[in-house]
Amino acid sequence: MNRHLHLICAFALLCGLASTTAGAQTKPMRHLAYTFDISITSDLTVHSSGIGEAGGGTGSGMTHYPGGNSDKGTITVDVMGVQPDTGLIVSIAEQGRGDRSAEAATCVVYGIGSVICDPNKKVNEEEMSLLRVLGRNFVNPSTIDNKRHWQNVETGAGGKEINDYTIAKDNNDGLLGIDFQRVLTVEGAGGYRADTSGSISYNQKLSVPVQVKEDTVTRTHPAQGQDSRVEQQLTLTLTTDSLAQAATTP
């Protein structure tokens, strides 16, 4: 299940990528690498009632079907260009130890959290978690209130995503500690709700997240009498930043 919605129609998505590809460079402006550690647990609950039991009685109750998966690996991001509307053109790829690898995909990311990716490429949820905080001016003083809080909201046909961010710590060295809450709701057939709580360690001087931690619970109702709960725990940690390395090279 791809929780990253951003509610952009396929036509706009295709046109946006078509217009940015021509402006992208062949040599990256910046190279980033992150390790990822993801753990997923699931539980499908089936409610039963009125089912015949031995002796002619009726039965009622719940049956649980648990599951789970985990993986570790590396996500690489190459910044290929900047659009006139401030969107960063990036190429993102993932190499996992298990089954979560994904070939390079072209995306455009914005400081308000919007992400447009090539619809013909696989982009995993952990990649999306990183992409939504990579845009320019992600920490934008003009949008932060006197409680050091800001909010990004995206709506569209069939869904809504609300992201609330609060600066909880400022080390006075350009490193910010940001707490966040995200609620994503998708209506209609196959609809679901995903609630995320997490934290970001953000290098404001270099405009890059150093670490992202998320805990997401997704609830769905696959069929009548069935409830599904999926919990995903994710940690992303920056290991390579070519811009930082260039700044420290004599």
Sine and cosine of phi, psi and omega as CSV:
sin_phi,cos_phi,sin_psi,cos_psi,sin_omega,cos_omega
0.00,0.00,0.79,-0.61,0.01,-1.00
-1.00,-0.10,0.95,-0.30,-0.05,-1.00
-0.98,0.19,-0.26,0.96,-0.07,-1.00
-0.98,0.20,0.95,-0.30,-0.15,-0.99
-0.99,-0.12,-0.93,0.36,-0.04,-1.00
0.81,0.59,0.06,1.00,0.39,-0.92
0.77,0.64,0.73,0.68,0.02,-1.00
-0.94,-0.34,0.76,-0.65,-0.05,-1.00
-0.93,0.37,0.42,-0.91,-0.09,-1.00
-0.87,0.48,-0.59,0.81,-0.03,-1.00
-0.90,0.43,-0.73,0.68,0.01,-1.00
-0.90,0.44,-0.60,0.80,0.00,-1.00
-0.89,0.46,-0.73,0.68,-0.02,-1.00
-0.92,0.40,-0.67,0.74,-0.01,-1.00
-0.92,0.40,-0.63,0.78,0.01,-1.00
-0.88,0.47,-0.70,0.71,0.01,-1.00
-0.93,0.36,-0.60,0.80,0.00,-1.00
-0.89,0.45,-0.61,0.79,-0.04,-1.00
-0.97,0.23,-0.39,0.92,-0.04,-1.00
-1.00,0.00,-0.45,0.89,-0.07,-1.00
-0.86,0.51,-0.63,0.78,-0.04,-1.00
-0.91,0.41,-0.47,0.88,-0.04,-1.00
-1.00,-0.02,-0.04,1.00,-0.04,-1.00
-0.98,0.20,0.53,-0.85,0.04,-1.00
-1.00,0.06,0.32,-0.95,0.08,-1.00
-1.00,0.06,-0.45,0.89,0.04,-1.00
-0.97,-0.23,0.79,-0.61,-0.06,-1.00
-0.88,0.48,0.61,-0.79,0.12,-0.99
-0.98,0.22,-0.47,0.88,-0.05,-1.00
-0.39,-0.92,0.62,-0.79,0.03,-1.00
-0.86,-0.51,0.78,-0.63,0.03,-1.00
-0.82,-0.57,0.57,-0.82,0.10,-1.00
-0.69,-0.72,0.70,-0.71,0.01,-1.00
-0.79,-0.61,0.61,-0.80,0.24,-0.97
-1.00,0.07,0.52,-0.86,0.10,-1.00
-0.78,-0.63,0.54,-0.84,0.05,-1.00
-0.69,-0.73,0.92,-0.39,-0.09,-1.00
-0.81,-0.58,0.65,-0.76,0.04,-1.00
-0.72,-0.69,0.75,-0.66,-0.05,-1.00
-0.79,-0.61,0.79,-0.61,0.11,-0.99
-0.84,-0.55,0.60,-0.80,-0.04,-1.00
-0.71,-0.71,0.44,-0.90,0.05,-1.00
-0.55,-0.83,0.87,-0.50,0.08,-1.00
-0.97,-0.23,0.86,-0.52,0.01,-1.00
-0.96,-0.28,0.81,-0.58,0.03,-1.00
-0.94,-0.35,0.87,-0.50,0.01,-1.00
-1.00,-0.01,0.76,-0.64,0.00,-1.00
-0.83,-0.56,0.56,-0.83,0.07,-1.00
-0.37,-0.93,0.50,-0.87,0.03,-1.00
0.95,0.32,0.31,0.95,0.01,-1.00
-1.00,-0.01,0.77,-0.64,-0.08,-1.00
-0.88,0.48,0.68,-0.73,0.07,-1.00
-0.92,-0.40,0.16,-0.99,0.06,-1.00
-0.86,0.51,0.68,-0.73,0.00,-1.00
1.00,-0.02,0.06,1.00,0.08,-1.00
1.00,0.05,0.09,1.00,0.00,-1.00
-0.99,0.16,0.00,-1.00,0.08,-1.00
-0.91,-0.41,0.45,-0.89,-0.03,-1.00
-0.84,-0.54,0.40,-0.92,0.08,-1.00
-0.49,-0.87,0.50,-0.86,-0.01,-1.00
0.28,-0.96,-0.26,-0.97,-0.04,-1.00
-0.72,-0.70,0.60,-0.80,0.08,-1.00
-0.86,-0.51,0.73,-0.68,-0.04,-1.00
-0.96,-0.29,0.66,-0.75,0.05,-1.00
-0.83,-0.56,1.00,-0.07,-0.05,-1.00
-0.99,0.15,0.34,-0.94,0.06,-1.00
-0.37,-0.93,0.06,-1.00,0.01,-1.00
-0.03,-1.00,0.28,-0.96,0.00,-1.00
-0.30,-0.95,0.38,-0.93,0.05,-1.00
-0.44,-0.90,0.33,-0.94,0.02,-1.00
-0.30,-0.95,0.37,-0.93,0.10,-1.00
-0.68,-0.73,0.36,-0.93,0.02,-1.00
0.21,-0.98,-0.48,-0.88,-0.10,-1.00
-0.74,-0.68,0.65,-0.76,0.13,-0.99
-0.89,-0.45,0.80,-0.60,0.03,-1.00
-0.92,-0.39,0.60,-0.80,0.00,-1.00
-0.74,-0.67,0.81,-0.58,0.12,-0.99
-0.93,-0.37,0.84,-0.54,0.07,-1.00
-0.99,0.11,0.89,-0.45,-0.14,-0.99
-0.98,-0.20,-0.31,0.95,-0.03,-1.00
0.05,-1.00,0.10,-1.00,0.01,-1.00
-0.78,-0.62,0.76,-0.65,0.03,-1.00
-0.99,0.14,0.34,-0.94,0.07,-1.00
-0.86,0.52,-0.44,0.90,0.00,-1.00
-1.00,0.00,0.29,0.96,0.05,-1.00
0.98,0.18,-0.04,1.00,0.04,-1.00
-0.91,0.41,0.70,-0.71,0.07,-1.00
-1.00,0.01,0.76,-0.65,0.09,-1.00
-1.00,0.00,0.87,-0.49,-0.07,-1.00
-0.77,-0.63,0.39,-0.92,0.15,-0.99
-0.89,-0.46,0.84,-0.54,-0.07,-1.00
-0.85,-0.53,0.64,-0.76,0.01,-1.00
-0.59,-0.81,0.42,-0.91,-0.04,-1.00
-0.73,-0.68,0.70,-0.72,0.07,-1.00
-0.81,-0.59,0.95,-0.30,0.00,-1.00
-0.97,-0.24,0.31,-0.95,0.08,-1.00
-0.97,0.24,-0.45,0.89,-0.02,-1.00
-0.97,-0.25,-0.84,-0.54,-0.13,-0.99
-0.95,-0.30,0.29,0.96,-0.11,-0.99
-0.97,-0.23,0.35,0.94,0.04,-1.00
-0.95,0.31,0.49,-0.87,0.03,-1.00
-0.54,-0.84,0.71,-0.70,0.03,-1.00
-0.93,0.36,0.26,-0.96,-0.05,-1.00
-0.85,0.52,0.71,-0.71,0.05,-1.00
-0.77,-0.64,0.59,-0.80,0.05,-1.00
-1.00,0.00,0.75,-0.66,0.01,-1.00
-0.68,-0.73,0.33,-0.94,0.16,-0.99
-0.86,-0.51,0.78,-0.63,-0.07,-1.00
-0.85,-0.52,0.54,-0.84,-0.04,-1.00
-0.80,-0.60,0.41,-0.91,-0.03,-1.00
-0.89,0.45,-0.41,0.91,0.02,-1.00
-0.99,0.14,0.07,1.00,0.06,-1.00
0.99,-0.12,-0.11,0.99,0.02,-1.00
-0.94,0.34,0.62,-0.78,0.01,-1.00
-0.67,-0.74,0.76,-0.66,0.10,-0.99
-0.87,-0.50,0.84,-0.54,-0.01,-1.00
-0.84,-0.55,0.42,-0.91,0.08,-1.00
-0.82,0.57,0.89,-0.45,-0.06,-1.00
-0.93,0.37,-0.21,0.98,-0.01,-1.00
-1.00,-0.03,0.04,1.00,-0.01,-1.00
-0.90,-0.43,0.50,-0.87,0.07,-1.00
-0.99,0.16,0.80,-0.60,0.08,-1.00
-0.77,-0.64,0.91,-0.41,-0.08,-1.00
-0.97,0.25,0.29,-0.96,-0.05,-1.00
-0.87,0.48,-0.62,0.79,0.01,-1.00
-0.92,0.38,-0.52,0.85,0.10,-0.99
-0.92,0.40,-0.67,0.75,0.02,-1.00
-0.90,0.43,-0.60,0.80,0.03,-1.00
-0.87,0.49,-0.58,0.81,0.04,-1.00
-0.97,0.24,-0.70,0.71,-0.06,-1.00
-0.87,0.50,-0.61,0.79,-0.09,-1.00
-0.93,0.36,-0.21,0.98,0.02,-1.00
-0.89,-0.46,0.27,0.96,-0.01,-1.00
-0.99,-0.14,-0.16,0.99,-0.10,-1.00
-0.92,0.38,0.37,-0.93,0.05,-1.00
-0.91,0.42,0.62,-0.79,0.00,-1.00
0.87,0.49,0.57,0.82,0.10,-0.99
-0.85,0.52,-0.70,0.72,0.15,-0.99
-0.99,-0.12,0.99,-0.16,-0.11,-0.99
-0.92,-0.38,0.95,-0.32,-0.05,-1.00
-0.81,0.59,-0.49,0.87,-0.05,-1.00
-0.95,0.32,-0.26,0.97,-0.01,-1.00
-0.95,-0.30,-0.02,1.00,-0.06,-1.00
-1.00,-0.07,0.78,-0.63,-0.03,-1.00
-1.00,0.08,-0.08,-1.00,-0.08,-1.00
-0.96,0.30,-0.11,0.99,0.11,-0.99
-0.99,-0.17,0.22,0.98,0.02,-1.00
0.88,0.47,0.62,0.79,-0.07,-1.00
-0.82,-0.57,0.55,-0.83,0.17,-0.99
-0.55,-0.83,0.29,-0.96,-0.09,-1.00
-0.68,-0.73,0.66,-0.75,0.13,-0.99
-0.90,-0.44,0.77,-0.64,-0.02,-1.00
-0.78,-0.62,0.73,-0.68,0.09,-1.00
-0.77,-0.64,0.74,-0.67,0.02,-1.00
-0.77,-0.64,0.39,-0.92,0.03,-1.00
-0.17,-0.99,-0.02,-1.00,-0.03,-1.00
-0.87,0.50,0.93,-0.36,0.11,-0.99
1.00,-0.06,0.04,1.00,-0.04,-1.00
-0.21,-0.98,0.21,-0.98,0.00,-1.00
-0.45,-0.89,0.63,-0.77,0.06,-1.00
-0.78,-0.63,0.79,-0.62,0.01,-1.00
-0.86,-0.52,0.82,-0.57,0.06,-1.00
-0.89,-0.47,0.84,-0.54,0.06,-1.00
-0.93,-0.38,0.81,-0.58,-0.02,-1.00
-0.86,-0.51,0.63,-0.77,0.05,-1.00
-0.68,-0.73,0.79,-0.62,0.07,-1.00
-0.97,0.23,0.94,-0.35,-0.06,-1.00
-1.00,-0.07,-0.37,0.93,-0.08,-1.00
-0.47,-0.88,0.65,-0.76,0.07,-1.00
-0.74,-0.68,0.92,-0.38,-0.07,-1.00
-0.99,0.13,0.09,1.00,0.01,-1.00
0.88,0.48,0.24,0.97,0.08,-1.00
-0.85,-0.52,0.30,0.95,-0.01,-1.00
1.00,0.00,-0.04,1.00,-0.01,-1.00
-0.98,-0.19,0.86,-0.50,-0.03,-1.00
-0.96,-0.29,0.60,-0.80,0.17,-0.99
-0.97,-0.23,0.89,-0.45,-0.10,-1.00
-0.88,-0.47,0.81,-0.58,0.14,-0.99
-0.99,-0.11,0.54,-0.84,0.01,-1.00
-0.54,-0.84,0.41,-0.91,0.09,-1.00
-0.76,-0.65,0.67,-0.75,0.02,-1.00
-0.74,-0.67,0.70,-0.72,0.10,-0.99
-0.81,-0.59,0.86,-0.51,0.04,-1.00
-0.88,-0.48,0.83,-0.55,0.04,-1.00
-0.84,-0.54,0.71,-0.70,0.05,-1.00
-0.82,-0.57,0.80,-0.59,-0.05,-1.00
-1.00,-0.10,0.16,-0.99,0.09,-1.00
0.99,0.11,-0.18,-0.98,-0.01,-1.00
-0.86,0.51,0.75,-0.66,-0.04,-1.00
0.97,0.23,0.22,0.98,-0.03,-1.00
-0.93,0.36,0.31,-0.95,-0.01,-1.00
-0.31,-0.95,0.16,-0.99,0.12,-0.99
-0.78,-0.63,0.74,-0.68,0.03,-1.00
-0.83,-0.55,0.84,-0.55,0.02,-1.00
-0.93,-0.36,0.82,-0.58,-0.05,-1.00
-0.84,-0.54,0.70,-0.72,0.19,-0.98
-0.82,-0.57,0.60,-0.80,-0.06,-1.00
-0.20,-0.98,-0.11,-0.99,0.01,-1.00
-0.57,-0.82,0.46,-0.89,0.01,-1.00
-0.75,-0.67,0.76,-0.65,0.22,-0.98
-0.99,-0.14,0.90,-0.44,-0.19,-0.98
-0.85,-0.53,0.81,-0.59,0.06,-1.00
-1.00,0.05,0.98,-0.21,-0.09,-1.00
-0.94,0.33,-0.52,0.85,0.00,-1.00
-0.91,0.42,-0.63,0.78,-0.02,-1.00
-0.99,-0.17,-0.01,1.00,0.03,-1.00
0.80,0.60,0.82,0.58,-0.03,-1.00
-0.49,-0.87,0.65,-0.76,0.11,-0.99
-0.96,0.28,0.75,-0.67,0.04,-1.00
-1.00,0.04,-0.59,0.81,0.06,-1.00
-0.47,-0.88,0.61,-0.79,0.07,-1.00
-0.78,-0.63,0.78,-0.63,0.08,-1.00
-0.83,-0.56,0.73,-0.69,-0.03,-1.00
-0.68,-0.73,0.57,-0.82,0.16,-0.99
-0.76,-0.65,0.92,-0.40,-0.09,-1.00
-0.87,-0.49,0.73,-0.68,0.09,-1.00
-0.90,-0.44,0.84,-0.54,0.00,-1.00
-0.91,-0.41,0.78,-0.63,-0.02,-1.00
-0.88,-0.48,0.74,-0.67,0.03,-1.00
-0.67,-0.74,0.22,-0.98,0.09,-1.00
-0.80,-0.61,1.00,0.06,-0.10,-0.99
-0.85,0.53,-0.56,0.83,-0.03,-1.00
-0.36,-0.93,0.17,-0.98,0.01,-1.00
-0.86,0.51,0.77,-0.63,0.00,-1.00
0.99,0.14,0.18,0.98,0.00,-1.00
-0.81,-0.59,0.68,-0.73,0.06,-1.00
-0.77,-0.64,0.74,-0.68,0.01,-1.00
-0.88,-0.47,0.71,-0.70,0.06,-1.00
-0.78,-0.63,0.84,-0.55,0.01,-1.00
-0.85,-0.53,0.81,-0.59,0.06,-1.00
-0.92,-0.38,0.77,-0.64,-0.02,-1.00
-0.84,-0.54,0.81,-0.59,0.08,-1.00
-0.91,-0.41,0.78,-0.63,-0.13,-0.99
-0.69,-0.72,0.68,-0.73,0.14,-0.99
-0.77,-0.64,0.78,-0.62,0.07,-1.00
-0.88,-0.47,0.76,-0.66,-0.05,-1.00
-0.73,-0.68,0.80,-0.59,0.00,-1.00
-0.94,0.35,0.77,-0.64,0.05,-1.00
-0.88,-0.47,-0.42,0.91,-0.03,-1.00
-0.63,-0.77,0.73,-0.68,0.10,-1.00
-0.61,-0.79,0.95,-0.31,-0.05,-1.00
-0.89,0.46,-0.49,0.87,0.01,-1.00
-0.93,0.37,-0.67,0.74,0.03,-1.00
-0.91,0.41,-0.64,0.77,0.01,-1.00
-0.91,0.42,-0.64,0.77,0.01,-1.00
-0.92,0.40,-0.55,0.83,-0.03,-1.00
-0.94,0.33,-0.43,0.90,-0.04,-1.00
-0.99,-0.17,-0.03,1.00,0.01,-1.00
-0.98,0.19,0.79,-0.61,-0.01,-1.00
-0.86,0.50,0.00,0.00,0.00,0.00
